[in-house]
Amino acid sequence: MTRRGDFLEGARTVVPVLVGVVPFGLVAGAAAVNAGLSPAQAVGLSVIVFAGAAQLAAIELLGGGSPLPIVVAIILVINLRMTMYSASIAPHFEGVTARVRSLVAYVLTDQTYALSVTRFRGSAVSEVAFFLGAALPLWVVWQVCTVVGLVLGANVPDWLPLEFGVPLTFLALLVPNLEDAATGTAAIVGGVVATLAVGVPFELGLLVGAMSGLVAGFTVEEVGA
């Protein structure tokens, strides 16, 4: 398959995920305007950060008057999981230019990582083309939905449960990757620990859950080896 074909395959693969990204982006946009951010600030946050969970946390903190250094620190902590993704996916991008690696790093998300590593397993594909094919449409949809959420703002009716799209987005990525006892254990332990850790200071619950899931999955894999 050509690079163009791999790019289009990535774009087709990400389409089902976009169904969950749409309400997620609307929530982020509406939350920003309701927290008192100006449209320029909200759009700038969305473009620069481009990370749903981190954006929502940042919006909440900014709306509460938290100092900017604290907000930046929290965003970095929440996105520490991206270092794990980067370490895992980096071998697929060896030999590409620094400019391309920078673009890949910028558009790396939970969704594009999960879709890409699943596709890369044991199959010939242009990794960069497929990855960008999945990542760039997601970036565009996220930015558009954030702006729409800004415009709608408080006009989003309470009976419309947009927040429900957030967990659905991640469930759609999780289920296809539950292949054995190790991945199943990692998912269960990570989910339970992250749920129990809700309210941990500095939004560290997600990171604690992720690390717990990794350790549990690795332990099961080693025991079964």
VENTA-V32209 format. One record per pair of residues at least 4 apart in sequence whose C-alpha atoms are under 8 Angstrom apart, sorted by the first residue. I is the first residue (numbers start at 1). J is the second residue. D is the distance in Angstrom with one decimal. If there is no record, write none. Layout:
[[I	J	D] [I	J	D]]
//
This chain:
[[1	5	5.8] [1	6	6.5] [1	125	7.3] [2	6	6.2] [2	126	7.9] [3	7	6.0] [3	126	6.0] [3	129	5.6] [3	130	7.8] [4	8	6.2] [4	129	7.1] [5	9	6.1] [6	10	6.2] [6	125	6.5] [6	126	6.2] [6	129	5.7] [6	130	4.9] [6	133	7.4] [7	11	6.3] [7	129	4.6] [7	130	4.6] [7	131	7.4] [7	132	6.6] [7	133	4.2] [7	134	7.5] [8	12	6.1] [8	130	7.4] [8	133	5.9] [9	13	6.1] [9	130	6.6] [9	133	7.0] [10	14	6.3] [10	129	7.6] [10	130	4.6] [10	131	6.3] [10	132	7.2] [10	133	4.4] [10	134	4.4] [11	15	6.6] [11	130	7.7] [11	133	4.6] [11	134	4.7] [11	135	7.9] [11	137	6.7] [12	134	7.6] [13	115	7.5] [13	134	6.8] [14	18	6.4] [14	112	7.8] [14	115	7.5] [14	134	5.3] [14	135	7.9] [14	137	7.9] [14	138	7.4] [15	19	7.2] [16	20	7.8] [17	21	6.5] [17	111	7.4] [17	169	6.3] [17	172	7.1] [17	173	7.9] [18	22	6.1] [18	138	6.6] [18	141	7.4] [19	23	7.7] [19	169	7.8] [20	24	6.6] [20	165	4.9] [20	166	6.4] [20	168	6.2] [20	169	4.7] [21	25	6.0] [21	138	7.8] [21	141	7.6] [21	142	6.7] [21	165	7.2] [21	166	7.3] [21	169	6.6] [22	26	6.3] [22	141	7.0] [22	142	6.9] [22	145	6.0] [22	165	7.9] [23	27	6.1] [23	145	7.7] [23	162	5.1] [23	163	6.9] [23	165	5.6] [23	166	7.3] [24	28	6.4] [24	52	7.3] [24	162	6.9] [24	163	6.7] [24	165	6.0] [24	166	5.4] [25	29	6.2] [25	52	7.5] [25	142	5.4] [25	143	7.4] [25	144	8.0] [25	145	4.9] [25	146	4.8] [25	149	7.0] [26	30	6.1] [26	145	5.2] [26	146	5.3] [26	147	7.8] [26	148	6.4] [26	149	4.2] [26	150	7.6] [26	162	7.5] [27	31	5.9] [27	146	7.6] [27	149	6.4] [27	162	6.4] [27	163	6.7] [28	32	6.2] [28	52	7.2] [28	55	7.0] [28	56	6.0] [28	146	6.1] [28	149	6.9] [29	33	6.6] [29	42	7.1] [29	145	7.3] [29	146	4.2] [29	147	6.1] [29	148	7.0] [29	149	4.1] [29	150	4.5] [29	153	7.1] [30	34	6.1] [30	146	7.6] [30	149	4.5] [30	150	5.0] [30	151	7.7] [30	152	6.6] [30	153	4.3] [30	154	6.7] [30	156	7.8] [31	35	6.0] [31	56	7.4] [31	59	7.0] [31	60	8.0] [31	150	8.0] [31	153	7.3] [32	36	6.6] [32	37	5.6] [32	42	5.9] [32	59	5.7] [32	150	7.0] [33	37	5.2] [33	38	6.6] [33	39	7.1] [33	42	7.3] [33	150	5.8] [33	153	5.9] [34	153	6.4] [34	154	6.6] [35	59	6.7] [35	60	6.9] [35	62	7.5] [35	63	4.6] [35	64	7.9] [36	63	6.2] [37	41	5.9] [37	42	6.0] [37	63	7.5] [38	42	6.1] [39	43	6.1] [39	150	6.9] [40	44	5.9] [41	45	6.0] [42	46	6.2] [42	150	7.9] [43	47	6.1] [43	143	7.7] [43	146	7.4] [43	147	7.0] [44	48	5.9] [45	49	5.7] [45	50	7.4] [45	55	7.2] [46	50	5.1] [46	51	7.5] [46	55	7.0] [46	143	6.7] [46	146	7.3] [47	143	7.0] [49	54	7.7] [49	55	6.9] [50	55	7.3] [50	107	7.6] [50	139	7.8] [51	55	5.8] [51	79	7.9] [51	109	7.1] [52	56	6.3] [53	57	6.3] [53	78	7.6] [54	58	6.0] [54	74	7.8] [54	75	5.2] [54	78	6.0] [54	79	6.9] [55	59	6.0] [55	75	7.6] [56	60	6.2] [57	61	6.2] [57	74	7.8] [57	75	7.5] [57	203	7.9] [58	62	6.0] [58	71	5.7] [58	72	7.8] [58	74	7.5] [58	75	6.7] [59	63	5.9] [60	64	6.2] [61	65	6.4] [61	66	5.3] [61	71	6.4] [62	66	5.5] [62	67	7.6] [62	68	7.6] [62	71	7.2] [66	70	6.7] [66	71	6.8] [67	71	6.5] [68	72	6.2] [69	73	6.1] [70	74	6.2] [71	75	6.3] [72	76	6.3] [73	77	6.3] [74	78	6.2] [74	202	6.0] [74	203	7.0] [75	79	6.2] [76	80	6.2] [77	202	7.8] [77	203	7.7] [77	204	7.1] [77	207	7.8] [78	203	6.6] [78	204	6.8] [78	206	7.1] [78	207	6.7] [79	83	7.9] [80	84	7.5] [80	207	7.3] [81	85	6.6] [81	207	6.8] [81	210	7.6] [82	86	5.9] [82	108	7.7] [82	109	7.6] [83	87	6.1] [84	88	6.3] [85	89	6.1] [85	113	6.8] [86	90	5.6] [86	105	7.7] [87	91	7.9] [89	93	7.4] [89	113	7.6] [89	117	7.0] [90	94	6.8] [92	127	6.3] [93	101	7.3] [93	127	7.0] [93	128	6.9] [96	100	6.4] [96	101	6.7] [97	101	6.3] [98	102	6.1] [99	103	6.4] [100	104	6.2] [101	105	6.1] [102	106	6.2] [103	107	6.4] [104	108	6.0] [104	128	8.0] [104	131	7.8] [104	132	7.3] [107	135	6.0] [107	136	7.2] [107	139	7.0] [108	112	6.2] [108	113	6.5] [108	135	7.1] [109	113	6.0] [109	135	7.9] [110	114	6.2] [111	115	6.2] [111	170	7.6] [111	173	6.7] [112	116	5.9] [112	131	6.8] [112	134	6.1] [112	135	5.6] [113	117	6.1] [114	118	6.2] [114	173	6.4] [115	119	6.3] [115	134	7.8] [115	173	7.4] [116	120	6.0] [116	127	7.8] [116	130	7.3] [116	131	5.9] [116	134	8.0] [117	121	6.4] [118	177	7.5] [119	123	7.0] [120	124	7.3] [120	125	7.0] [120	127	7.1] [125	130	7.2] [126	130	6.1] [127	131	5.9] [128	132	6.1] [129	133	6.0] [130	134	6.3] [131	135	6.0] [132	136	5.6] [133	137	7.0] [134	138	6.7] [135	139	6.2] [136	140	6.3] [137	141	6.1] [138	142	6.0] [139	143	6.3] [140	144	6.2] [141	145	6.0] [142	146	6.0] [143	147	6.4] [144	148	6.3] [145	149	6.0] [146	150	6.2] [147	151	6.3] [148	152	6.2] [149	153	5.7] [152	156	6.0] [156	160	7.3] [161	165	7.9] [162	166	7.8] [163	167	7.9] [164	168	6.7] [165	169	6.1] [166	170	7.0] [167	171	6.1] [168	172	6.1] [169	173	6.8] [170	174	6.1] [171	175	6.1] [172	176	7.4] [173	177	7.2] [174	178	6.7] [174	187	7.8] [177	183	7.3] [178	183	5.3] [178	184	5.4] [178	187	7.9] [179	183	6.3] [179	184	7.2] [180	184	6.1] [181	185	5.9] [181	217	7.9] [181	220	7.1] [181	221	7.7] [182	186	6.1] [182	216	7.6] [182	217	4.4] [182	218	6.7] [182	219	7.9] [182	220	5.3] [182	221	5.3] [183	187	6.1] [183	217	5.8] [184	188	6.2] [184	217	7.6] [185	189	5.9] [185	213	7.2] [185	216	6.4] [185	217	5.5] [185	220	7.5] [186	190	5.7] [186	212	7.7] [186	213	4.1] [186	214	5.8] [186	215	7.6] [186	216	5.5] [186	217	4.4] [186	218	8.0] [187	191	5.9] [187	213	6.2] [188	192	6.1] [188	213	7.4] [189	193	6.0] [189	209	7.4] [189	212	6.6] [189	213	5.1] [189	216	6.8] [190	194	6.0] [190	209	4.4] [190	210	5.4] [190	211	7.4] [190	212	5.6] [190	213	3.9] [190	214	7.6] [191	195	6.1] [191	209	6.4] [191	213	7.7] [192	196	6.2] [192	209	7.4] [193	197	5.9] [193	205	7.8] [193	208	7.2] [193	209	4.9] [193	212	7.1] [194	198	6.4] [194	205	5.3] [194	206	5.3] [194	207	7.8] [194	208	6.5] [194	209	4.1] [194	210	7.4] [195	205	7.6] [195	209	7.9] [196	205	8.0] [197	204	7.9] [197	205	4.6] [197	206	7.6] [197	208	7.5] [197	209	7.5] [198	203	7.8] [198	205	5.5] [198	206	8.0] [199	203	7.1] [199	205	7.1] [200	204	5.9] [200	205	5.6] [201	205	8.0] [204	208	6.2] [205	209	6.1] [206	210	6.2] [207	211	6.2] [208	212	6.1] [209	213	6.1] [210	214	6.3] [211	215	6.2] [212	216	6.1] [213	217	6.0] [214	218	6.0] [215	219	6.1] [216	220	6.3] [217	221	6.2] [218	222	6.1] [219	223	6.1] [220	224	6.1] [221	225	6.0]]
//
